[in-house]
Amino acid sequence: MSTSSPPSRRTSIPLRARLATTVGGAAGRASRLAGRGDGSVIGGIIGLRLQPDLLSLLARGRQVVLVTGTNGKTTTTRLIAASLEALGQPIASNAFGANMEAGLVSALAKAPDATLAVLEVDEKYLPAMLTATNARVVVLLNLSRDQMDRAAEIWMLARRWREALAAAPGCRVIANADDPLVAWAAGQARQVTWVAAGQRWHDDSWCCPHCGSHLRRDGEDWYCGECTNRRPPVRWALVGDEVIDPAGRSRPLDLALPGRANRSNAVVALAVAEVFGISATQALGPVGQVRSVAGRYTQVERNGTALRLLLAKNPAGWLEALDVLVPPPVPVLLAVNAQTPDGKDTSWLWDVDYRRLRGRPVFVAGERQLDLAVRLEADEVPFRMVGDVDEAVGQARSKSMDVIANYTAFQQIRTALGRVG
C-alpha cells in the first residue's frame, strides 16, 4: 500500500495552467521587488494571457466565497477570512483589494493547496466571476453610486446580479435586507440568508426596484406602497453595538475596527461563518482582533504626528468615514484624485455634507484638490491646501491627525508612508 502524499491541487490542473501560474507568480514577485506594488494584479494578467480560463481551473474543487458591494468589500472579506479561521484550513484571499479577474487569479495561484477562498469582487464583474468560480457563497453588501463613468448605473448592476444569482441555484446568498436594491437583486436566488446590516445612505434607494413607486420607510424597515415588495424577514441583525443571532441571542460586538459600518461588516461575516458550521462564539474572537485592512484604519507615526488612514471613495463611504473622525480640534487631511480606479467624475463631492468638519483644522490635497476646495467653500469650512501628507503634518503641528482619501490618493499616501498596513 502506498504511503505517498496525495497530489497537491497545483499538480491536478493542466500543465499549461501550471506554467501560467508560475510565470504570473514570477512577474508578481518582480513587481514587488521593483517597488511597483504588491504584484497582485500583474501576475494574474500574465497568467490569463497564457491560459484564458485560468480562474475557472484554479477555483475548481474549492469552496469559494465572493464578496461584493459598493462599500466595505475589502474589510468584509478580511473579517470573513478571520471568521473561518476556526476551520483550521488555509484560506486563499485577495487581501489587498485586487478585485477583478486578474486579482482573483493571483490570490488563488498564491495558495494552490487552500480548499477555501474568500474573494472580494468588483460589483460590475460579479456575474462573470460567479460563473467562473462556481462560488458556494455570495455576499451582497450594498449598492450606491460609485464610479458612474465605469461601473454603470446601479439599477443595471442590480438587475445583472439578480439574473446571475437566479441562474446559480447551488449558491447561498448572504444579503443585506436593509438595502432595497440588494434585497431585489437577491430576490430570485434559491437560498438566501437575510442580514439586517443597516443602510444609512438612502439617497440611491427611494424608488421600488420592482415597480418604480416611492419606497416608504419606518426606521430600518422599508416597503412599497404600490406593490408587495418589502424588507424581507432577517436571520441576523445588528442592533446598536450588539449582534442578534438566529436563535435570538444578543452578543456584544467588541471590535478593534471603528464605526457602525464595520459592525455591519462583522455581522455579515458571522452569517457567512454559520454557513460553514462555525458558531458566533467561535467567530467573534478572531473577527474582533482584526485591526487594519490593506492600510485602512492603520495608525502610523510621521514626523511626530500619529496618522490614522481612512478610505472613502463615494458619498456613502464619506458618510461613514466622517462618523469615525476623532473629535475636534484634531486636524484632518482630505485627499481626492480622479484617476480611472476612482472614476473621472468628481461631482459626487456635492452629495457629501462637509459642514461636520467645521471647528477643526482641515487640509486639502490630491490631484483634484481644487474641486474639493470649492465644495468646502460652499459649506463654509475653512481649509488650507497642501502638496502632500508631509506638508499637512508640518503645518498642523499636532500630536495626531486623521487622513481621509479616495482610492488612488489613499494608495499614494500609503506608499509615501512606506505602504503601511
C-alpha positions in Angstrom: 0.0 0.0 0.0 1.4 3.4 -1.0 2.1 5.9 1.8 2.9 8.8 -0.6 1.0 12.0 -0.1 -1.9 12.8 -2.4 -1.1 15.1 -5.3 -1.4 18.8 -4.5 -4.1 21.0 -6.1 -1.4 22.5 -8.2 -0.5 19.2 -9.9 -4.1 18.5 -10.6 -4.5 21.4 -13.1 -3.3 21.2 -16.7 0.4 21.7 -17.4 -0.2 24.9 -19.4 -2.2 26.3 -16.4 0.6 25.4 -14.1 3.1 27.2 -16.4 0.8 30.2 -16.4 0.7 30.4 -12.6 4.5 30.0 -12.4 5.1 32.8 -14.9 2.5 35.0 -13.4 3.9 34.4 -9.9 7.4 35.4 -11.1 6.0 38.6 -12.6 4.3 39.5 -9.4 7.5 38.9 -7.4 9.4 41.1 -9.8 6.8 43.8 -9.4 7.1 43.8 -5.7 10.9 43.8 -5.8 10.8 46.8 -8.2 8.6 48.7 -5.7 5.7 48.9 -8.2 3.1 47.5 -5.9 2.2 44.2 -4.3 2.1 42.2 -7.6 -1.5 41.1 -7.0 -2.6 42.3 -10.5 0.3 41.9 -13.0 0.8 38.2 -12.1 -2.9 37.5 -12.8 -2.8 39.4 -16.1 0.1 37.5 -17.4 -1.4 34.2 -16.2 -4.7 34.9 -18.0 -2.9 35.7 -21.3 -1.2 32.3 -21.2 -4.4 30.5 -20.0 -7.7 32.5 -20.6 -9.7 30.1 -18.4 -7.2 30.1 -15.6 -9.6 31.4 -13.0 -12.0 28.5 -13.5 -9.2 26.0 -13.3 -7.8 27.5 -10.1 -11.2 27.7 -8.5 -12.1 24.0 -9.3 -12.6 21.9 -6.2 -12.5 24.9 -3.8 -15.3 26.3 -1.6 -15.4 29.9 -2.8 -17.0 32.9 -1.1 -17.4 36.0 -3.2 -17.9 39.4 -1.5 -19.3 42.4 -3.4 -21.0 45.7 -2.9 -20.2 49.4 -3.3 -18.6 49.9 0.1 -17.0 47.6 2.6 -15.8 44.8 0.3 -12.2 44.7 1.4 -12.9 44.9 5.1 -15.7 42.3 5.0 -13.5 40.0 3.0 -10.9 40.2 5.7 -13.4 39.7 8.5 -14.9 36.7 6.8 -11.5 35.1 6.3 -10.9 35.7 10.1 -14.2 34.1 11.0 -13.3 31.0 9.0 -10.0 30.5 10.9 -11.8 28.1 13.3 -11.8 25.6 10.4 -8.1 25.3 10.7 -7.6 25.3 6.9 -5.5 27.6 4.7 -7.6 30.3 3.0 -6.9 32.0 -0.3 -7.9 35.7 -0.3 -7.2 38.9 -2.2 -6.5 40.7 0.9 -5.3 44.0 -0.8 -8.5 44.5 -2.8 -7.4 43.4 -6.3 -11.0 42.5 -7.1 -11.1 41.9 -10.9 -10.3 38.7 -12.6 -6.6 39.1 -12.6 -6.6 39.8 -8.8 -8.7 36.7 -8.1 -6.3 34.6 -10.2 -3.3 35.9 -8.3 -5.0 35.2 -5.0 -5.8 31.6 -5.9 -2.4 31.0 -7.5 -0.6 32.1 -4.3 -2.5 29.5 -2.3 -2.6 26.4 -4.5 -3.5 24.0 -1.7 -6.1 26.1 0.0 -9.5 24.5 -0.1 -11.3 27.7 0.9 -11.2 31.0 -0.8 -12.7 34.3 0.3 -12.5 36.8 -2.6 -13.6 40.4 -3.0 -15.2 41.0 -6.4 -15.8 44.3 -8.1 -19.6 44.8 -8.3 -19.5 45.1 -12.1 -17.8 41.7 -12.5 -19.8 39.6 -10.1 -21.9 37.7 -12.7 -18.8 36.6 -14.7 -16.8 35.7 -11.5 -19.7 33.7 -10.1 -19.8 31.7 -13.3 -16.0 31.2 -13.4 -15.7 30.2 -9.7 -18.9 28.3 -9.1 -19.0 30.0 -5.7 -20.6 28.3 -2.8 -21.5 31.7 -1.1 -22.0 35.2 -2.5 -22.2 38.2 -0.1 -24.1 41.3 -1.2 -23.4 44.3 1.0 -24.9 47.4 -0.6 -25.4 49.4 -3.8 -24.9 53.1 -4.2 -23.5 55.5 -6.8 -19.8 55.0 -7.4 -17.6 55.4 -10.5 -20.6 56.0 -12.7 -18.3 56.5 -15.8 -17.0 52.9 -15.4 -19.4 50.7 -13.4 -22.7 51.9 -15.0 -26.0 52.8 -13.3 -26.7 50.9 -10.1 -30.1 49.6 -11.1 -28.5 48.0 -14.1 -25.9 46.4 -11.8 -28.7 45.1 -9.5 -30.5 43.6 -12.5 -27.4 41.8 -13.6 -26.8 40.5 -10.1 -30.4 39.3 -10.0 -30.1 37.4 -13.2 -26.8 35.8 -12.3 -28.0 34.6 -8.9 -31.2 33.2 -10.3 -29.0 31.1 -12.6 -26.9 29.7 -9.7 -29.3 27.5 -7.7 -26.5 25.9 -5.6 -25.2 29.2 -4.3 -26.0 30.5 -0.8 -26.5 34.3 -0.8 -25.9 36.4 2.3 -27.7 39.7 1.6 -28.2 43.0 3.4 -32.0 43.2 3.8 -31.8 46.9 4.7 -30.8 47.9 1.2 -33.8 47.7 -1.1 -31.6 47.3 -4.3 -29.7 44.4 -2.7 -32.8 42.8 -1.5 -34.3 43.0 -5.0 -31.1 41.6 -6.6 -31.1 38.6 -4.2 -34.8 38.1 -4.6 -34.6 35.4 -7.2 -31.8 33.4 -5.5 -32.8 30.0 -4.3 -31.0 30.2 -0.9 -30.8 33.5 0.9 -29.7 34.4 4.4 -31.0 37.9 5.2 -29.0 40.1 7.4 -30.1 43.4 9.0 -26.8 45.2 8.4 -28.2 48.7 8.1 -28.3 51.3 5.4 -27.5 54.9 6.5 -27.2 56.2 2.9 -30.8 56.3 1.4 -30.3 58.8 -1.5 -29.9 56.0 -4.0 -32.9 53.8 -2.9 -36.0 56.0 -2.8 -37.8 54.1 -5.6 -39.1 50.5 -5.5 -36.8 48.3 -7.7 -39.8 46.2 -8.6 -42.4 48.7 -9.7 -40.7 52.1 -9.6 -43.0 53.6 -7.0 -41.9 55.6 -4.0 -40.5 53.5 -1.1 -41.7 54.2 2.4 -39.5 53.8 5.5 -40.2 53.2 9.1 -36.8 53.2 10.8 -34.8 50.4 9.1 -38.0 48.9 7.8 -39.0 49.7 4.2 -41.8 48.8 1.9 -43.5 49.8 -1.3 -47.0 51.4 -1.1 -47.9 50.2 -4.6 -46.8 46.6 -4.7 -45.9 43.7 -2.4 -42.1 44.5 -2.3 -40.9 45.0 1.3 -37.9 44.3 3.5 -37.6 40.5 4.0 -37.5 38.9 7.5 -33.9 38.7 8.8 -31.9 35.9 10.3 -29.1 38.0 11.7 -29.3 41.6 12.9 -27.1 44.4 14.1 -28.8 46.4 17.0 -26.7 49.1 18.3 -23.4 47.6 19.4 -24.8 44.0 19.6 -25.5 41.2 17.2 -28.7 39.2 17.4 -28.1 35.6 16.2 -30.7 33.3 14.6 -31.7 31.9 18.0 -32.5 35.4 19.2 -29.4 35.6 21.5 -27.7 39.0 21.8 -23.9 39.3 21.9 -21.8 42.4 22.2 -19.6 43.2 19.2 -16.2 44.0 20.6 -14.2 45.1 17.5 -10.9 46.7 17.0 -12.2 48.4 13.9 -14.1 51.6 14.4 -17.6 52.7 13.4 -21.1 51.3 12.7 -20.1 50.3 9.2 -17.6 47.8 10.5 -20.1 46.4 13.0 -22.3 45.8 10.0 -19.5 44.1 8.1 -18.8 41.9 11.2 -22.4 40.7 11.4 -22.2 39.7 7.7 -19.0 37.8 8.5 -20.8 35.9 11.3 -23.6 35.0 8.9 -21.1 33.5 6.4 -19.3 31.6 9.2 -22.7 30.0 10.0 -22.8 28.5 6.5 -19.6 26.7 7.3 -20.8 25.4 10.7 -18.9 28.0 12.8 -20.8 29.5 15.7 -20.9 33.1 16.5 -18.9 32.4 19.7 -16.1 30.8 17.7 -16.0 33.5 15.1 -16.2 36.6 17.3 -12.7 36.3 18.8 -10.7 36.3 15.5 -13.1 38.9 13.9 -12.6 41.2 16.9 -8.8 41.0 16.6 -8.7 42.5 13.0 -7.1 46.0 13.4 -6.4 47.2 9.9 -7.3 46.1 6.4 -4.9 46.8 3.5 -3.8 50.0 5.2 -7.3 51.2 6.2 -7.5 52.2 9.8 -3.8 51.8 10.1 -2.0 54.2 12.5 1.5 55.4 11.7 3.9 57.9 13.2 5.1 60.6 10.8 7.4 63.4 11.9 6.0 63.3 15.4 2.3 63.1 14.4 0.2 59.9 14.8 -1.7 59.5 11.5 -4.8 57.3 11.1 -5.7 56.4 7.5 -9.3 56.2 6.3 -10.6 55.3 2.8 -13.7 56.9 1.4 -14.5 56.9 -2.3 -18.1 57.9 -2.7 -20.9 59.7 -0.7 -21.9 56.7 1.3 -18.3 56.0 2.2 -17.6 59.5 3.2 -20.6 59.5 5.5 -19.1 56.6 7.4 -15.6 58.0 7.4 -16.7 61.3 8.8 -18.5 59.4 11.6 -15.3 57.9 12.9 -13.2 61.0 13.0 -11.6 61.9 16.3 -13.5 65.0 17.6 -12.1 68.5 17.1 -9.6 70.0 17.4 -7.8 67.1 15.9 -6.9 68.1 12.3 -7.9 66.1 9.2 -6.3 65.8 5.8 -8.7 65.2 2.8 -7.2 63.9 -0.5 -9.1 63.3 -3.7 -7.9 62.1 -7.1 -9.9 61.3 -10.3 -7.9 58.6 -12.0 -9.5 55.6 -13.7 -9.9 53.5 -10.5 -11.5 56.5 -8.7 -13.8 57.5 -11.6 -13.2 60.6 -13.6 -16.3 62.5 -12.4 -16.0 64.3 -9.0 -19.5 65.8 -9.0 -20.3 63.3 -6.2 -18.4 65.6 -3.8 -21.6 67.8 -3.7 -23.5 64.9 -2.2 -21.3 64.9 0.9 -22.1 67.1 3.9 -18.8 68.6 4.9 -20.2 71.0 7.5 -19.3 68.5 10.1 -15.7 69.4 9.6 -16.2 72.9 11.0 -14.2 73.7 14.1 -11.0 71.7 13.3 -8.0 72.4 11.0 -8.7 71.0 7.6 -6.0 70.3 4.9 -6.8 69.5 1.3 -4.6 67.6 -1.1 -4.7 65.4 -4.2 -5.0 65.9 -7.9 -8.5 67.2 -7.6 -7.9 69.4 -4.6 -9.5 72.4 -6.3 -12.8 70.5 -6.8 -12.7 69.7 -3.1 -11.8 73.2 -2.1 -14.8 74.7 -4.0 -17.0 72.2 -2.2 -15.6 73.1 1.2 -16.0 76.8 0.4 -19.7 76.2 -0.3 -20.1 74.5 3.1 -18.1 77.4 4.8 -15.4 75.0 6.0 -12.1 76.8 6.4 -9.1 74.8 4.9 -5.5 75.0 3.7 -4.3 73.5 0.5 -1.1 71.3 0.8 1.0 69.4 -1.6 1.2 66.1 0.3 0.8 64.4 3.7 4.2 65.7 4.9 3.3 69.3 4.3 0.0 68.8 6.1 1.8 67.3 9.1 4.3 70.1 9.1 1.6 72.8 9.1 -0.7 71.1 11.6 1.9 70.5 14.3 -0.4 68.2 16.0 0.1 65.0 18.0 -2.5 63.3 15.8 -4.3 63.6 12.5 -6.9 61.7 10.6 -6.5 61.2 6.9 -9.4 60.6 4.5 -8.6 59.8 0.9 -10.3 58.2 -2.1 -8.8 55.1 -3.7 -5.7 56.2 -5.7 -5.0 59.2 -3.3 -5.1 56.7 -0.4 -2.6 54.4 -2.2 -0.3 57.3 -2.9 -0.3 58.4 0.8 0.2 54.8 1.9 3.2 54.5 -0.5 4.7 57.7 0.8 4.4 56.3 4.4 6.1 53.1 3.4 3.0 51.0 2.3 1.9 50.6 6.0 -0.8 48.1 6.9 
